[in-house]
Amino acid sequence: MAMSHLINIHPLLFEPGDRLSREEFLELWEHMPDLKKAELIDGVVYMPSPVSLSHSSFDGQGHLLLTYYAAKTPGCKCLDNATWLMLESAPQPDSALYILPEYGGRVGKRDSFAAGAPELVVEVSRSSRSYDLGPKLALYQRAGVLEYAGALVKEERIEWRILVEGSYRLMEPDAKGVFRSKVFPGLWVDSAAFWREDGAGLLATLDEGLRSDEHARFLEALRSKSAP
């Protein structure tokens, strides 16, 4: 009986825990076209477990918020599950929001990858909690990611960190449980709506932020930086 259907024609060339340089990691990944998710953090390979339903659902809400904000804020862009060249690592954050270089941003491009540190990273953490809040948090802090928002699924808690003098500090929501980004004015996130998976409620709060004076001033600042 033919057994060819059981043969993996694209075997894994690295495994979780392997130690590689960033160049070795990216080169080996090129030879594994079926592999969609892998990260190199400070020389160590991480490969997450299969994505759960809850992770996927909350991840989708994060993408919705950042994509909507970027659409309403010319000069900003959101990337989902992209591999970043960051220091000597290659993380793959769930979402990243950044200012385009022509509007004064600092993110670049190298080959087919984003390079540098985005202003904001969002990670949904369930099975990946230990390294999202461990090695990855340390990498983002060292690389200069200005804000790092972690959605902790099991605790149903958002931990939003802002970089202050080289170290992360937790940012508290307002009295209504709404987080307000310092780096992206008008990016308002209703934590209660997030955890009850209320997309309409999330966008209603975000629309409030987009109508705020702080967002209007941010738009003007972005326009001034893009002027010839």
N, C-alpha and C positions, 0 to 999 in steps of 0.2 A: 504494500500500500504506500502511495506517495506521501511523504511527510514534508514536502517543500513549504507547505503553508504554515508550518510551525517554525520555520527558520527566520530569525531576525536578520534581514539583509543590511540593517543599519545598527550594528551593535554599539553600545555605549563605550565611548573612548575615555570617559572619566566618570567617577562616582562620587557621591557625597563624602566629604572628608579629604579628598585628594588635595594635594598642595601643588599649585601651578602658578606660573607667572601669568599676567594678564594676556600677553601675546600667545602663550601656549593654550590657554583656555579658549580664546577666540578662534584660534586656528583649528583646534580639535572640534569645536562646536560647528564649524563650517562643514565638517564631514559627517554631521548627524542631523540631516534635514528634518527628521521627525521630532526632534527634541524642541519643545516650545518654551520651557521654563528652567533656567539654571542661573546661578549667580556666583560670582567670585568676590568674596569679602576678605580683604587683607590676606590674599593668597590661598584661601580655603574655599573649596567648592561646596555650595549648598544647592540642593535640589528638593523642592517642596513636595509634600505628599499630594495626592489627588485633591482637587479643589472641591470643597463641600458646597452644598446648596446655600447655606447661610453666608459663607464667604463670598460666593458669587453674587448673591443678592445685594449685600452691603457694598461690595466692590462696584457694582453697577450704579448705586446711588452716588458714590464718590465721583465716578466718571461723569455722571449727569451734572452734578454741581460744578465741577471744574470746567467741563466743556461749555456749559451754559454761560458761566462767568467769562470765559475767554471769548465767546461769541459776542458778548456785550461790551467787551473791553479791548478795542483794537490796540495791538501791540503786545498782547499776551497770547500764549498758546499752551494747550494741554496735550500731554502725551500719555498714553495708557500702555503699561506693560512693556515699555521700551528699555533696551539695555543702554546704560550710560557708562561712559568712560570717566571714572571719577577717581582721582589720584591714581593708584595702581590697581584699583578694583574695578569690577564690572557688575554693579547692582542692577536689578530689574524691578524698580518700584511699581506698585499697583497703579499709581497716578502721579504725575508731576506737572506743576504749573510754573511757567517761567516767562520772563520778559524777553521779547525778541531783541537780538543785538542791535538792530537798527533803531530801537526805541530805548537804548541805554542799557540793555541786558548784558549779561556776562556769559551766557551759554554759547558754546561753539559747536562745531561739527567736525568729526574726523572719520574719514571713509563714510560708512553708512550709519554711524552711531552718533548720538548726542554726546557732547563732551563738556565736562565741567560740572558745576553744582547748580541745579535749578533752585529758584527761590523757595518753592514749597514742594514737599513730598508728602503723599498720603499712602499709608499702608493699612490694609485690613488684616488683623492678626487673630488667627485661631490656632491652628497647629504650628504656625510659624512664630508664635509669640516670643519664644525664648531668644531667637536671633534677631527678630525685628526690634526688640527692646534691648538687645545686647550688642553683638558685633555691628549690626547695621546702624543702630543709633549712634554708636561711637564713630563709625565711618562718616555718617551724614554731618555730625558735629565737627569732626576734624576737617571735612571737605568744605564746610561753610554753607550748608543748606540752611537758609535763614529760618524756615519754619518746618516742623515735622509733626504732622497730625497722624496719630495712631488710633484706629478704631478697634478696640479690644472686644471681640465678639462674645466670649464667655461671660465677661463682666458687664457687657452692654455699657461700656464707658469709653468716651473719647478723651485721649490724652494729647493735648495740643501744646507743643513745645516751641519756644522762640529762642533764637540764638542771641545771647547777651554777653558781650566781651569774651567770645570764644566758647561759652558753655550754654547748654540748654537749660531753660527754666520753664516750668509748666505755666501755661496761660489759663486763667480761669474764665468760664463763660459769664455772661451778664446775669442779672437776676431772673431772666426768663429762660436761662439755659442755652442762650445763643452765643456761639463762639464768633468773634469778629477778628479777622486776620489783620495784623499790623502791616504786613508787607503788601497785601492786596486789599486796599480799602474797598469796602462794599461787599467783600466776600463774607457773608453772614451765614452760619450753619446752625440750624435748630437741632440740637442734639436729641430732643424727645421725638421730633418728627423722623429723624434719621433711624432711631431704633425701632419705631413702629412701622418703618418702611412706608412712610407717607410722602411719596414723591411730590404730590401737589403742595403739601405743607412746606416741604423743603424749598420748593421754587418760590412760594409766596414770600417766605422770609428772605430768600436771596433777592427777590425783586425789590423788597424794601431797601436792602443794602445798596442795590444798583441805583436807586432813586435818591440816595443820600448825598449830602454835600461833600462828604469825604471822597466818594467815588467820582463825583464831578471834578473835584480838584485833581484826583489821580489821572483822570482822562486828559485834563489840560496839561499836566506835567509830562505825560507820555507824548502828547502831540508836540510839545515844545522841543523834546529831545529828538524827534524824528524830522524836524524842520531842516531843510537844506541850509 
